[in-house]
Amino acid sequence: QVQVVESGGGLVQAGGSLTLSCAASGFIFSTIAMSWYRQAPGKQREFVAEITRGGYVHYTDSVKGRLSVTRDDAKSTVYLQMSSLKPEDTAVYYCAVLGDRYYWGQGTQVTVSS
């Protein structure tokens, strides 16, 4: 079955960096786009970034230039490198893959202190 597991969250000061990882299994990783979403307290889940099977990337405007999504098909893992973090980046970050439906991980908490 499809599984995605996020890791790497934590507490960081504003201006700091973190790298999130998402390990996937249960499907042919190299053939499918992978996405990152986040959900801040009291807000709806929102799109953050996507990397297609060909390595093309898309970002929501608020993270452009600060977050970078990459993938390692040999490891079936997608990464979200985050730098110049802001308190408004505080959220639970989710990895997602679209198969017959969206499959989500359990999320990893990122907290940015001011």
Phi, psi and chi 1 to 4 in degrees:
 res  aa     phi    psi   chi1   chi2   chi3   chi4
   1 GLN       -  157.4   67.3  -82.8   22.0      -
   2 VAL   -71.1  131.9  175.2      -      -      -
   3 GLN  -139.8  140.3  -77.7 -168.7  -43.2      -
   4 VAL  -132.6  134.2  -70.3      -      -      -
   5 VAL  -130.8  118.0  179.3      -      -      -
   6 GLU   -90.4  153.5  -54.4   93.1  -21.3      -
   7 SER  -155.7  166.5   61.4      -      -      -
   8 GLY   106.0   -3.0      -      -      -      -
   9 GLY   -70.1  173.2      -      -      -      -
  10 GLY   167.5 -168.1      -      -      -      -
  11 LEU  -103.0  130.6  173.4   64.0      -      -
  12 VAL  -143.2  150.6   62.9      -      -      -
  13 GLN   -78.7  155.3  -71.4 -172.6  -29.4      -
  14 ALA   -54.8  137.1      -      -      -      -
  15 GLY    91.0   -9.1      -      -      -      -
  16 GLY   -84.0 -173.8      -      -      -      -
  17 SER  -133.2  152.8  -59.4      -      -      -
  18 LEU  -149.1  152.6  -84.5  176.7      -      -
  19 THR  -124.3  122.4  -63.0      -      -      -
  20 LEU   -94.9  148.6  -52.6 -177.2      -      -
  21 SER  -123.9  151.7  -59.4      -      -      -
  22 CYS  -138.0  111.9  170.4      -      -      -
  23 ALA   -94.5  129.5      -      -      -      -
  24 ALA  -118.5  153.0      -      -      -      -
  25 SER  -155.1  165.3   60.8      -      -      -
  26 GLY    92.5    3.6      -      -      -      -
  27 PHE  -156.7  170.7   59.9   97.2      -      -
  28 ILE   -82.2   97.0  -57.2  174.4      -      -
  29 PHE   -55.4  -41.2 -177.2   83.2      -      -
  30 SER   -68.0  -12.1   61.3      -      -      -
  31 THR   -98.8   -1.2   65.8      -      -      -
  32 ILE  -130.6  141.8  -63.9  179.5      -      -
  33 ALA   -70.0  147.9      -      -      -      -
  34 MET  -121.8  144.9  -61.7  -65.4  -64.2      -
  35 SER  -130.0  155.9  -57.2      -      -      -
  36 TRP  -118.8  137.0  -74.0   96.3      -      -
  37 TYR  -128.0  167.1  -74.5   73.2      -      -
  38 ARG  -146.1  155.0   66.5 -173.5  179.8 -174.6
  39 GLN  -136.4  114.1 -173.2  165.9   16.7      -
  40 ALA   -86.1  158.2      -      -      -      -
  41 PRO   -55.6  128.7  -25.6   34.5      -      -
  42 GLY    75.6    6.9      -      -      -      -
  43 LYS  -122.3  163.9  -65.0 -172.9  176.7 -179.2
  44 GLN   -77.2  155.2  -69.4 -171.4  -28.4      -
  45 ARG   -63.2  136.8 -167.1  171.1  -60.8 -173.4
  46 GLU  -129.8  151.3   65.4  171.3   -6.2      -
  47 PHE   -68.2  139.4  169.5   80.8      -      -
  48 VAL  -115.4  -54.1  175.3      -      -      -
  49 ALA  -160.4  156.5      -      -      -      -
  50 GLU  -141.8  146.1  178.5 -169.8   53.6      -
  51 ILE  -128.5  125.1 -176.0  165.0      -      -
  52 THR   -79.1  173.3   69.5      -      -      -
  53 ARG   -64.9  -22.2   61.2 -178.5 -177.4  176.8
  54 GLY   -91.4    0.6      -      -      -      -
  55 GLY    92.2    5.5      -      -      -      -
  56 TYR   -74.2  142.1  -69.5  100.3      -      -
  57 VAL  -120.9  150.1  -63.5      -      -      -
  58 HIS  -138.6  142.0  -50.7  -85.1      -      -
  59 TYR  -133.2  150.4  -57.9   96.4      -      -
  60 THR   -72.3  150.0 -169.5      -      -      -
  61 ASP   -56.1  -36.3  -73.4  -14.2      -      -
  62 SER   -68.7  -13.9   63.1      -      -      -
  63 VAL  -114.1   -3.7  -52.7      -      -      -
  64 LYS   -59.0  133.8  -74.0  179.7  179.7  177.2
  65 GLY    87.2  -10.7      -      -      -      -
  66 ARG  -118.6  -31.5  -59.4 -173.1  -59.2  113.7
  67 LEU  -113.0  145.9  -85.2   58.1      -      -
  68 SER  -137.9  126.7  175.8      -      -      -
  69 VAL  -104.8  132.8   57.7      -      -      -
  70 THR  -136.3  166.4   58.3      -      -      -
  71 ARG  -139.3  150.7   63.7 -170.6  -64.4  157.9
  72 ASP  -124.5   98.8 -175.2  -24.0      -      -
  73 ASP   -65.1  -30.9  -71.6  -13.7      -      -
  74 ALA   -65.0  -28.3      -      -      -      -
  75 LYS  -104.0    0.8  -64.6 -178.2  177.9  179.5
  76 SER    50.9   46.4  -64.2      -      -      -
  77 THR  -134.6  139.9  -59.6      -      -      -
  78 VAL  -118.0  144.9   61.1      -      -      -
  79 TYR  -121.2  151.8  -56.3   94.7      -      -
  80 LEU  -128.8  104.9 -174.2   65.9      -      -
  81 GLN   -89.4  124.4  -63.9  168.3  -70.6      -
  82 MET  -120.1  128.6  -54.8 -171.9  -67.2      -
  83 SER  -135.0  168.5   60.9      -      -      -
  84 SER    48.7   45.4  -58.9      -      -      -
  85 LEU   -66.2  146.0  -76.4  163.9      -      -
  86 LYS  -119.7  156.1  -55.8  175.0 -179.5 -179.8
  87 PRO   -55.4  -31.5  -29.6   37.0      -      -
  88 GLU   -72.6   -5.7   50.5  -96.6   44.3      -
  89 ASP   -83.1   -6.7  -66.5  -42.9      -      -
  90 THR   -60.5  123.9  -65.2      -      -      -
  91 ALA  -177.5  169.9      -      -      -      -
  92 VAL   -88.9  126.5  178.4      -      -      -
  93 TYR  -101.3  131.1  -76.4   71.5      -      -
  94 TYR  -119.3  142.7  -62.7   91.1      -      -
  95 CYS   -97.1  144.5  179.1      -      -      -
  96 ALA  -143.7  147.1      -      -      -      -
  97 VAL  -134.1  139.5   58.2      -      -      -
  98 LEU  -100.7  112.1  178.8   59.6      -      -
  99 GLY  -112.9 -118.9      -      -      -      -
 100 ASP   -73.3  -15.9   55.3  -28.4      -      -
 101 ARG  -157.2  175.8   61.4  172.8  176.2   83.4
 102 TYR   -75.9  134.1  -91.0  105.8      -      -
 103 TYR  -110.4  131.4  -68.2   87.2      -      -
 104 TRP  -118.9  150.3  -58.9   90.2      -      -
 105 GLY   -84.7 -175.0      -      -      -      -
 106 GLN   -82.6  -12.5   81.3  -70.2  -12.0      -
 107 GLY    90.5  156.2      -      -      -      -
 108 THR  -135.3  133.0 -173.4      -      -      -
 109 GLN   -80.5  130.9  176.1   70.5   47.9      -
 110 VAL  -119.2  122.8  172.4      -      -      -
 111 THR  -122.7  123.3  -57.9      -      -      -
 112 VAL  -112.4  116.9 -176.3      -      -      -
 113 SER   -92.2  147.3   63.4      -      -      -
 114 SER   -90.7      -   56.9      -      -      -
